[in-house]
Amino acid sequence: MVPLEQVVEGEWAEWYRMTPAARWAESQRLWADYLALGGSLDPEPDTQSPFYDASAPGPLPAHGRPGVRVVRRGGV
């Protein structure tokens, strides 16, 4: 059997070692942190859609402050 570290790196190896219940609990915590930092569950606009309207008003800044940006993280 191939060791997990040869397939994935650091955090991913830790993630795969967790039980499904532990992964679920960690996902819930991460979503709460993401939303607390001003993240949004609104979908990204699809510029390829025939219904896309570039002149439509965009989303408001998080918490109404222009200095706060949405934090995005790939992967998990």
C-alpha positions as CSV (number, residue, x, y, z in Angstrom):
1,M,0.0,0.0,0.0
2,V,1.3,3.5,-0.9
3,P,1.8,5.9,2.1
4,L,-0.7,8.8,2.1
5,E,2.1,11.3,2.2
6,Q,3.3,10.1,-1.3
7,V,-0.1,11.0,-2.7
8,V,-1.1,14.2,-1.0
9,E,0.7,16.8,1.1
10,G,0.3,18.1,4.7
11,E,-3.2,19.3,5.4
12,W,-4.7,17.0,2.8
13,A,-3.2,14.0,4.5
14,E,-4.6,15.1,7.9
15,W,-8.0,15.6,6.2
16,Y,-8.0,12.1,4.7
17,R,-7.1,10.6,8.1
18,M,-10.1,12.1,9.8
19,T,-13.3,10.1,10.2
20,P,-16.3,11.2,8.1
21,A,-18.0,12.6,11.2
22,A,-14.8,14.6,12.1
23,R,-14.6,15.9,8.6
24,W,-18.2,17.0,8.7
25,A,-17.7,18.8,12.1
26,E,-14.5,20.5,10.7
27,S,-16.4,21.6,7.5
28,Q,-19.1,23.2,9.7
29,R,-16.5,25.1,11.7
30,L,-14.8,26.2,8.5
31,W,-18.1,27.5,6.9
32,A,-18.8,29.5,10.1
33,D,-15.3,31.1,9.9
34,Y,-15.8,31.8,6.2
35,L,-19.1,33.5,6.8
36,A,-17.8,35.4,9.9
37,L,-15.0,36.8,7.7
38,G,-17.5,38.2,5.2
39,G,-17.8,35.3,2.8
40,S,-21.0,34.8,0.9
41,L,-23.0,31.9,-0.2
42,D,-24.3,33.7,-3.2
43,P,-23.2,32.1,-6.5
44,E,-20.6,33.7,-8.7
45,P,-22.0,35.5,-11.8
46,D,-21.8,33.3,-14.9
47,T,-20.5,35.6,-17.6
48,Q,-21.1,32.8,-20.2
49,S,-24.8,32.6,-19.5
50,P,-27.3,34.2,-22.0
51,F,-29.1,35.7,-19.0
52,Y,-25.9,37.5,-17.6
53,D,-26.5,41.2,-17.4
54,A,-23.2,43.1,-16.9
55,S,-25.2,46.3,-16.1
56,A,-27.0,44.7,-13.2
57,P,-25.9,46.0,-9.7
58,G,-23.2,43.9,-8.1
59,P,-23.1,42.5,-4.6
60,L,-22.7,45.0,-1.7
61,P,-19.4,45.0,0.1
62,A,-19.2,42.6,3.1
63,H,-20.6,44.3,6.2
64,G,-21.0,47.5,4.1
65,R,-17.3,48.4,4.4
66,P,-15.4,48.7,1.2
67,G,-12.1,47.5,2.8
68,V,-13.4,44.0,3.5
69,R,-13.1,41.5,0.8
70,V,-14.5,38.0,0.4
71,V,-12.0,35.4,1.3
72,R,-11.8,32.4,-1.1
73,R,-9.9,29.2,-0.5
74,G,-9.5,26.4,-3.0
75,G,-9.4,22.8,-2.1
76,V,-11.4,21.8,0.9
